[in-house]
Amino acid sequence: MGTTIQIQTEGMHCIGAYLAQPQDRAKGGVVVVQEIFGVNAHIRSLVDRFAGHGYTAIAPAFFDHVETGVELAYDPAAYAKGRALVAEVGFDRAIADVASAAESIRSAGRIGVVGYCWGGTVALLAAIRLGLPAVSCYGARNLPFLGERPRAPVQFHFGERDASIPPEAVAKHRAALPEMEIYTYPADHAFLRDCDPAHYDAPSAQLAWQRTLAFLDRHLATNAP
């Protein structure tokens, strides 16, 4: 189990973050980037899982810039509030927060980023602008940034039944970033969200998780100091 801490971001402002440590010496560090629902139980469980696989993991609470302690469910009202919050936070501030979170766990070794949905696009931007290896899971807002070159490896995961990321959008990723790992699954959006039966797809989620861990081990653990 992890703990909630405070991290300092740009402008001397502090936000919350959920942090989990591995039992033994860390193989590296992972910044886990939330969906539009805040650092809720699902995101905290992912942080704990990464820690269980040997990584110091942290999920910064971006929404603390606007409203503290936001944890949303998956109903229509939550979707509307989450979209409004991410619009107010914006990508620039989110990337600055990722940089602050990465710095807060720098002692773990090399740092990577794993993001989901909105966080999937934040993860891509972390590779582009911060040079951090990143795993982008069903980032529906990626397309405007495909013209920018990542400065670190990126692994992408998409659901083949995801209406928000149709096949032509995935094809644009392959055309723009042919050197990157791009995987598709017979699943809908948010297929890794195991607390949400409407979206979760166990076989796809298990395979994507295995590929994510393998990516992190290649780019973080094998090069750790």
C-alpha positions, 0 to 999 in steps of 0.5 A: 500500500502506498501513501499520499504525499505533497510534491512541489510544482512550478510557482512554488505550488504543492499538489498531492501525489500517491506514492508506492515503494517496492520492497527491495531496491527500486529498478527505476521510477514510474510516473503514473498519469491518471485518466480524467477521473483523478487519482482515484482507487483505480489509479492508486491500484496501478501505482501499487502494482508497479511498486509490486513489480519493483518500481517506485511509482507515483501518481500526481494529482493534477486536479489539485490545481483546481480542486483538491481531493478529486476522485470521480466515478464513471457516470455521466456527471463524472465524465462531464466534470472530468473533462472540465477539469482537464481542460482547466489544468491543460497539457502544459501544466500537466507536463510540468507536474510530471516533471516535478513528480519525476524529480521527486522519485529521482533517487529510484534511478531512471524514470518513465511515464505510463498514462491512461486516456487523457494521461495517455496523451500526457505520457506521449508529451512527456516523451516529446518534451521531457525525454522520458520513456513512455507508455501511452494507453488509449490516448485519444488526444494524441493526434495534434502532437504526432508532428512532434518527435519524441526524444525517448521510446514510446509504446502505444496501446489501443482498443480496436473497438474504441470509437474515440480512436478509430483505425485511421487514427491508429494508422496515423500513429504508425505513419508518423512514428514507425519506429515505436511499438504500437499495439491494438487489442480486440477491446474498447476504450479503457480496457485496462480499467479492471474496476469497470466491467463495461470497459475492462477486457481481461485478456487484452489487459493482461497482454498490455500489462505484460508488454508495459512491464517489458518496456519498462524493464528494457528502458529503465531497469536494464539501464539503472545505475 
